[in-house]
Amino acid sequence: MGTRLQRQIAAATVTRPMTLMELVKMAEERLWESKKHRDQCYLAVRDAATILGNPLVSEITTQMIDKVIEALKPNYRPATVNRKMMALHTLLNFAFDREMIQKMPKFQWFDEDNERIRWLSAEEEEQLLKLLPPDLAAFCEILIHTGMRRGELLSLKPEQIDGDYARLWRTKNGKARSVPLSPRAKELLEQWVPFDMNLTYMNTEWNKVRKAMGMKNDRNFVLHMLRHTTATRWLDATSNIVLVQKVLGHARLETTMRYAHTSDDQLLQGVGLVMQKYDKNGVTA
């Protein structure tokens, strides 16, 4: 395989310059062995190619890398941005080692510590949906009701809407799952699926609303927080962390446990419940 791949690279380099997506198709099996990892990295590089207009690999600069990062930041947590950019870095390093690019561009990496889970209040949700254009407002409202990831909803087809469920056959962790639908989610899905939106449009409109809501400096006010909102509301209503894990499609319970936060009101309610059950000496009432 290695010899064949080298011949392909040599032939492509001699005949004409290679685009970013052409490089992905050539190198993905060599760089990312497992199918799950390969799919995730492919999606990450595809996002970068979309943002940049699928440029020639030889023309990619540090400034273009910065452009990709700035486009991703409004919609993803720092840790997710780092993972996506690492896929692009690995691919470009592959090209650099084979002299397909003359200079390796520089990448900015973000501190992943001290991140907080950001979710929408009811008031913020109302304001957000009013300010967004109709298609993106519907998209975001569905995300809030279902907890689906952006890519899952973008790729959803009408035939995947099955009564009270949306059937997701290809997810981030590689496992199919069924997402329960509220009446409002069903109504919006029937009206809008399939969505016809690209990343550039979504980022542009989100940033406009972010500024209008005074959230420009809130680095956690990103599209992914709609999934956080779903998780927070489900946990608040059910107190069942395993149920929330299943709804979100998390492979590990530890991932879901990030949402097991408590509000000040919940703490006060807890005090009341304890006082009802126990007297001041700790003896059952």
N, C-alpha and C positions, 0 to 999 in steps of 0.2 A: 504493500500500500504506500509505504514511504517513497519508493522510487517512482511510482506512478504519480503521486502527488507532486514530487519535485519536477517531473516532466510537465505536468499541467501548469505549474507556476511559471516555469521557464517559457513555455509556449505562450501563455497569456501575457507575460511581461514583454516578450519580443513583438508580438503582433499589435497590441494596443494597451493603453493604460487601463487599470482595473477599478471599477467602482467599489464602494464600501460593501454593498450587498453581494456583489460577485465574489469578493474576498471571503465573506461569511460562508457562502455556499461551498467554496473550495476548502475552507479550513476547519469548519465546525466539527467534523468527526475527529479530526486530529487533535483539536484543542480541548474539546469537552466530551469526554468518553461516555458518561451515562446519559441516557435519553432525557431524564428529568432536568439535569443540569444544562444539557444542550438546548432544550426548549426555552429555559429561562434566559440563558445568555443570548439566544437568537432574538427573543423579544426585546431584550435590552438594547442590542445593537440595531435592531429594526427601528426602535424609537429614535435613536440617534440619527440614523439615516434619514428618517422622515423629517426631523427637525432641520437637518442640513441640506435636504434635497438630494440625498444619495450622491455625495461628491466623489471625485476620483480620490483613491487612497493617497496618491502621491501629492495631493494638494491640501491635505488635512493639516491644520495649524493649531497652535495653542489657543488662539483666539476662537477657533471653531469649537474646540473642546469646551471653552468657557461658555459659548453660546448654548451648547447642549445642557450644561449644568444649570444655567440660568433658566432654561425652559423646564427642566425637571423639578427644580426646587419648590415651585408653588404647589406641586401635586404629590410630593413624596417626602417621607421623613429622611433625615440625613443618612441614616443607615441604608435605606433603600437606594438613595442616590449613589452612595459609595458602591453598592453591589452592582448597579447598572453600569457605572463608569468603569468598574474593574473588568467587566466583560469586554468593554471597548478597548481598554488598556491592553488586555491580553491579546486581543486581535491585532492591534496596531504594533505591538511588540513582535508578534509573529511576522508581520510584514517588514518591520525594520530589520530583523535578523536576516531576512532574505533580500535586503537592499531594494525593496519595493518602495520605501520612503527613505529620504536622505537624513531626516532628523526626527527623533521621537518627540512628539508634542508633550508639554507638561500638563499634569492633572492636579486639580485641587481636591483634597480629601477632607471630609468633615468630621468633627468630633462627634462621636455617637453617644457620649455620656450625657447624663442630665436631661434626656428627652422626657417630655411629659405627654401623657395621653390627652389630646385635645378633642373635645366633642362639642356639638352645637347645642345651644339652649333653644327652647321653643321659639323665643323671640328672634334669635339669629337665623333660625331655619326659615321663618316667615319672611324676614328681610331678604335673605339670600335668594329664595325662590322667586320673589317679586322682581329682583334686579336682573336676574339671568334671562337670556333670550329663551323663548318657549321650549325649544328642543333640549337645550342644556338644563333648563329647570326641570323638565320631565326626567331627564337622565339622572340628575342629582336626587330627585325625590324618590326614584326607584332604588337608588343606592341606599338611601336612608331607610327605606322600608324593608330591604332585603339583606343588606350587608354584603352584597356582591362586590367583587373587585371591579375596577374600571374595565380591564380587559375582558372579563367574563361577560359583562353587559354589552360591551361593544361588539363582541362576536356572537351574541345570542341571536338565534333564528326563530321565526314564528313557530316552527314545528317543535321547538324545545319547550314551549309553554303548554303544559299538560294539566289542565284543570286548575287545581290549587297549588301547583308546583311549577317551578322552572327547573328543567333537567339540565344540569351542567355536566357534560361528558368529558371536558378537558379543563382541568383546574391547575392552579399553581403547584399543588403537591402531587399532581398526577392521578388523583383519585376522583372519580365521578361523585357528584352529590346532588341531592334534590333540595331546592330552596323553597320553603313555604311562602306563599304569597298572600298579602292582605288584599281586601277588596280594592283598595286604592292602587296598589301595585299592579294587580291584574288589569285594571282599567287603563293605566298608563302603558303597560306593556302591549296590550292589544292595539293601542292607538299609535305607538311610536316604533316598535320593533319591526325590522332592524333599523338601528340608528345609523345615520350617514354623517359621521363627524370624524375629523382627524385631530391629532394631538395639538397642532398649532392653533387651530380654532378654539379648542377647549382651554388651552393655556391663556390665550389672549382674552377671552371673555371672562375667565375666572379672575385674572389679574385686574380687570376693570372693576369687577364687583368687589374684590378684596380691597381695592383703594377706596371705593365709594362707601364701604362699611367701616372704614378707618382701621383695617386690619393689615395694612401694608407691612408693618414692622413685626407682625406676629408670625414668626417662621413656622409655627405649627398649624396655621390656618391654610391647610392644603386640602385637595380633593379627597385624599385618603382618610381625612378625619370623619368623613361621612360614614365610613365603615366603623370607625371608633364610636360614632354616635349610635349606630345600630347595636353594637355590643353593649354599650353602657345602658341603653334603654332596656334591652332584653334582660340584662343582669339585674337591673333595678326592679323590673316587674316580676321576674321569676325567681331570683336568688339561686338559680341553678347554673353553675359554671359549666357543667358538662353539656347542658342543653345549648348554651352559647357557643361552646366549642364546635358542636355539630352544625349549628346554623352557619357559622363562619367558615367551616371547613378547615380548621386548624388540625394539623397532624399531631401536635403535641399539646397537652393541657397547659404546659408551662407558658406557651404563647398566649393562650386565652387569659391566664392569670394576671396579665398586665392590666386587665380591665376590672379586677376585683378591688377597686378603690371604694372608699366610703365618703359620703358628704357629711358636712356638719349636722344637717338635719337628721341623717341616719344615725349619727352618734348619739344625738339627744333622744331619739326614739329608743335606742338601745338602753340608755340609762333608765327610761321609763319602764321598759319591759323587765329589766333586772329588778327594779324596785317593787314591781308588782309581784314578782315571784319570790323575792327574798326580803326578810325584814332587815333592820339595820345591823343585826348581829350575824347576818349570813345564814340564818336558819330559814328553811322553807316555810313560806307563809301558809 
